[in-house]
Amino acid sequence: MTVTLAIVGAGARGASYARIAVSEGLATVTAVADPDPARRQAFAEEFGLPEANVFQDWSELAARPRLADAAVVATPDRFHADPAVALADLGYALLLEKPMAPSEADARRIVEAAVRNDILLGVCHVLRYTAYSVKLKQLISEGRIGDIVSIEHLEPVGWWHQAHSYVRGQWAVEARSSSMLLGLGHLVGRPVERVSSFGGLHHFRPENKPAGAGDRCVSCPVERTCVYSAVRIYERFLGDPVYEQWPLGVVTDDVSAAGLHTALAEGPYGACVYAGHNDVVDHQVVNLEYEGGITASFTMTAFTALDFRKTRIFGTRGSLEGDGRRITLHDFLTDTQQTFDLDPDGGASAADGHGGADTELLRAFIAAVASGDRSLVGSGPYETLESHLVVWAAERARRDGTVVRMEPVPS
């Protein structure tokens, strides 16, 4: 069967998923809903949509009989729940941009709607779909390192990516989006029982503003010496067709030098990172204890290059160390090492499709829609909810200085 898709939210992520689905011959796009008239029209023209199937709001789409097999919900985080629930009630399979929702109440509404209507719910945990992640899971499942005892994980957000998305961008204020940890981020296969966390907003604060700095990078006297200069961050992407889609496509619709200058002079992406408009953490450590005493530590930091996640997994018979590109297996019995090169398709950023993960996600989701085999999406509604609950528990632990005990989630 030819799978059809409706896109709710035609911004960078929604448009990217649509392009992948069509260019890979996986599906056709039949409808779009987006409040921005220019973006909506450009999307409709790109995919040849009839005017009757172009909507300025998801509620208009939901008021019509079902126009596609599945819907991709890529609205801002705080606007996920209502369209997801309404479209689930119409029988759409759902591919929902992560996080599922910024609050537990909304996430539970979505899960309940998916279960109530018996529809496929996929959430865009894209990095689970890379060849790297699949191989890591395979080696563990095969027992190559015995039983997992502990895990050490690093999320290198990247200095300019932090400034773009979490200081100047749409995820800068937690109340309007979601926590930093929820935006990021199944190897153990057991429920988490206890969570602790430490971290905060260390650097991107008004008191760290350089002496003499202005409010906007384009006119700032110290811009040339500022690591986080928006001018230097974005100018280097001009002329690159991949990076002109992201991050430049988020900054401005006019990706010329003049268009970029105007956007930085007038829009949020040209504001000083020390203006104090943001409250999302720039570093965090989370400690997890799973059923059976298995432990994991998760470190998120802005102060790195933007790169793939780094993971070390320690087992009773061996260990695994990976960096998104290759995995090294140390076998304790033979005291030998074996390296697996996974050769990701591109880099770790959204501009590169998260190293090919976006494409693999779409392949898995659309195959699940076509075949009815929901196991292809990797996690069901309750498993996805559990991962979100762990994140909210970590945020409570960080804010309150406590260890949070998790309650069981239905399966």
N, C-alpha and C positions, 0 to 999 in steps of 0.2 A: 504494500500500500504506500501511497505518497502521503506523508505526514504534512499537515498544514499547521501554521503557527500564527497566532495573534501576538503582537508586541505591545505591551503596556509600559510606556516609558521609552522613548526613542533617543535617549541620550547616549553617552559613550558605550555603556555596557549593553543596553538593549540593541543598539544598532550593530555593535560588534557581533553579538550572538546571531542576529538576523543574517549578517553578511557571511558568517561561517556556515550557517545552515544551508544557505543558497549556493555559495561557491563550492561547497563540498558535495552538492547534490543530495543533501540529507532531507530537505524539506522545502516547501514553498511558503512564503509569507502572504497572508490573505487579509490582514487588518492591522491597524495601528491606532493607539490612543496616546496623545501627548498634548499637554497644555500650551506648549510653545508653537505658535503658528508657523514660523520659519522652519523650525526643525521638523515639525509634522509634515509640512509640504515637501521638504527635501527628501524625507524618508519615503513618502508616498510615491514621489517621482522615481526614486532609485529602484523601488521594488514594483513599480507599475500597478499600484493599488487603485481601484475605482473609488471615486469620491464618496460613494455610499459606505465604504468600509474604512473611512478616515475620520477619527473621532478626537475631539478636543479634551475628552475626559473619559476615564475608564467606565464611569457609570453609564455613559451612552453606549459603550460596547456591551456592557452587562444587560442593558435594556433590550438588546436584540437577541434573537435565537442564536445558538452557538454557531460562530463563523469559522472555527478551526478546531482541530483535534486537541491542541495544547496552547497554552498562553505562557509567554515569558513575562514575568513581572519584574521590571527593572526600574521602578520608581524610587525616589529617595526612601531611605530605610523606614522613616516614620509613617510612610504612606503605603506600606506593603499589605497590611492586614485586611483593610476593607476590600480592595480589588481581589485579593487572593481568596477571601471567603466567598465573595459574590460569584467569582468565576468557577470556584469549586462547586458551588450550588448549581451551576449550569452544566456541570459535567466536563469542564475543561481539565485535562492534565495540566499540572503546573510546574514550571521551572522558575524558581524564586531566587532572585539575587540574594546573596548573603549580606548581612545576617537576615534570618527569617523575619525578625522584628526586633525593635530596640527594647521591648518590655516583655516580661513573662506572660502577662495577660493576653497580649496580642499574639504571641507565639502559640499559646495554647488554643486561641480561637482558630488559628490557621490549621493546626494539627487536628482539632476536632472537626473542622469542615472537611478536611481531606479524608478522615476516617469515616465520617457520617455519609459522605457521598461516594466512598470507595474509589477515589481517584488517585492517580500517581502524583506524588509530590516529590520533586527533586529540588534540592537546595544547592547553590553554586559553590560548593566546597571544591573549587577547581583543581587544587593541587593533589587531591586524592586520585586524579585521573591521569597523571603523568606516568610514563614508563618507569621513572624512578620510584614513585610511590608504590606502584603495582609490584615492582621487583622487591622492594623492602618488605611489603606485606607477604609476598610469596616466601621469601627466605625465613621469615618468622614462622609462618604457617607450616613450613616443611620441618621445623624443629632444628634448623641449622645452628642456632645458638642456645638450644635448650629452652628452659623457662625464662621469660623476661623477669629481671629483678628490679631494674631501674632504667630510666630514660633521661637524657639531657638534651634539651632542644633550644635552639637560638633562632629568633625571628629577626633578621636584619632588615628593618624597614627601609633604611636609606635616608641620608640627611636631606636630600632635595625632595624626595617623596613625602617625608614627614611635613616639610614646609608646604608642599603643594596640596596634599590631601587633608592633613590633620591640623594645620595652622591657618592657612589661607582658604582652604577648600571646604566642601560640604560636610566633612566629618570633624570640623574644628570644635564644635560645641556639642557636648554629649547629649544635652536635652533635646537637640534638634536632629540628632542622628543616632549614634550608638557608642558604646564604650570602645576604646581602642582595641582591647583584646577580642571583643566580639566581632569586630570587623576582620580579624585575621583568621584565621584559625579556626586514629581508630585502630591504633596498632595493638593496644593491650587486650581489647576484647572483654574487659570487665568493667563494672560500674565504678565510678569514683565515689569514695566514701567521705573523704575529708579534703578541705581546700584551705590554703593560706596564701597571702599575697602581700607584696610590698612594691611601692613605686609612686610615681607622681609626675608632675610637670616641673621639670628641673630648669630648663634653659629658656624656653620661648615665653619669657615673662618681661613685663615693662622694665623691671630693675636691671635687666641685662642688655638694654638698648645701648649701643655704642654712643659715646660722647659725640654730640654734633649731628647725630643721625636725624633724618627727616621722617615724615610719615609715609612717603611713597618712594619706591626705589628709583623711578625714572628721574626724580629731582633731588635725590639724597646726596649730600656732599661726601658721604663716606661709602657710597655704593660700591665702588671699585675694590674696596678692602673687606667687604662683607661676604662671608661664606654663603649667606642665604639670599643674596641679591636676586630678585625675580628677573631682572634684566639678563643677568648671566645664566641663570638656570634655563630660561625659556628660549633665548636667542639661539642657543646651540642646536635647537631642534628644528629651526626653520629650514625648509628644503628637504627634510626627511619625511617621505610619505607615511611612514609608520608612526613616527612620533608626532606628526601633524594631526593624526587622529586622536592620539592620547600621548602626552597631556595637553598639547596645544589646543585640540578640539574642545577641551573643557574650558579653557581660558577665553577663547574667542572663536567666532564663526569665520572670521577673516584671518587666515593664517599667513598673511603677508607681513613684512617688517612693519609697515604702517599700521596694519590692523592690530598687531601685537602691541605696538607702542600705545595705541589708543586704549586697548584693554587694560594694560598695566597702569596707565594714567588715571583711569576712571573706575576700574572694577576691583573686586576683592583680591585678585591674584597679584596685584601690584602693591598691596599694602605691606607695611613693615611687619616682619614676623614678631616683633616685640611690642606690638600695639596693644596686646592684652585682650583681644577678641576671642581667644581660644581657651579651652579648659581641659582638653583631652591630654592624657599622660604622654610623655615622650620616652619613658622607660618604665618597665614593670617586670617583676619576677613573680611567678606563680608556682606554688608547690602543690602537688596532688598525691593523695594516697588512695590507691585502688583496693578493691576487694582482694584479700589475700596478702596485703602488705606491700604490694608493688608500688614504687614511688616514681614520680616524674617531676622534673623541674623545667619550667618554661621561662625563657628570658626574651623579652621584646625590647628593642632599643632603636631609637632614631639615628643614633650616632655611628653609622656604618655606611658602606656602599649599599645601594639597592641590589640585593642578590637573593639567591635561593636560600631556603632554610637549611640550617646545619643541625644534624641529629646524630646522637650517639646512643646506642641501645646496648645495655649490658645484660647478658644472659648467663645461665649456669654452665653452658658448654662453649660459649663464644661471645663475641661482640660484633656489632655493626657500627660503622662510621660512614656517614653520607653527607654530601654537600649539594644535592640536587642534580649533580652531573654524574657522579660515580659513587659506588658503595664499596667499602672494603670490609670483607668478612675475615675475622680472626678466629680460627678454629683452635680451641684449647687442647683438644686431644692430640692433634698433629703439630701444634704450635706453628701453623703456617697461615699465610694470608692470601686471600683471593680477591681480586678487584673486578668489579662489574662496571663498565663504561656504558652509560645510558644515553649520552649525546642528545640533550634536549633540543627541541626545535625553537631556537631563539633564547632570549634572556628571561629574567624573572618578572619583568614588569608587565602591566596590562597592555602596553604598546606591543609587546612581543607575544601576546596571548598566553602569558604565564608559562613560557617554555613549551607551548603546544598543548597545555592542559585545557584551554578553552575549547579547542577543537575536539579533544577526546571527551570532554564533558558533553558537548552537543551530540557526538556520535552515540554515547551511551544513553542519553536521555531519549533521543529520537528513536533509537532501536527499541528501547523499553516501551515507548508509545506504540510503535508499529507491531511489536510482537506480544505485548502484554506481559512480558517478563520483567517485573519490577525490581528484581534482584540486580539488574544491570546498573541501576543508579547508585548502588553501594550502601545506602542507608535509608531506612524507612522513617516515617514521621516521628515516631517516639524516640528513635535513636538520635535523630537530628535535634529534637527538643532537649534530650539529655545533654548534648554537647553545649547547647545554649545555656541551660541551667547551671552547668559548671562554670561558665564564664560569669554569669551574674553572681554566683556564689563567690568567685574570686574578687569581684568588685566590692561585694559586701565585706569580705575579709580585709581587703586593702583599706577601705574607708574606716572600718570600725576597729581595726587592729585585733581581729579575732580569728579563730579557726572555725570554719563553717562545716557542719556535718550535712551531707547530702541525704535527701529522702529518695527512696526507690521510685523509678519512673515506670509506668505500665509498658509492657512490650506487646 
